[in-house]
Amino acid sequence: MDVMSFSNLVSDKSEQINHHPKMIIDYNTIEFELSTHSLGGISILDFELANFIEDTYDELFQSD
């Protein structure tokens, strides 16, 4: 799986929970910035999305 496909999975999840991270894509790397602007910090949605990103990355890219 490539970076763009991974970012699409994160985008789909973001739409589901109505919480959209800043994503910076540079060739084969991706960086996520999570925050809840209305709170001026982080919220449970940031943690939920971060867990999804980590779990999805581990499932797709980490070998046993």
Secondary structure, 3 states (H helix, E strand, C coil): CCHHHHHHHHHHHHHHHCCCCEEEEECCEEEEECCECCCCECCHHHHHHHHHHHHHHHHHHCCC
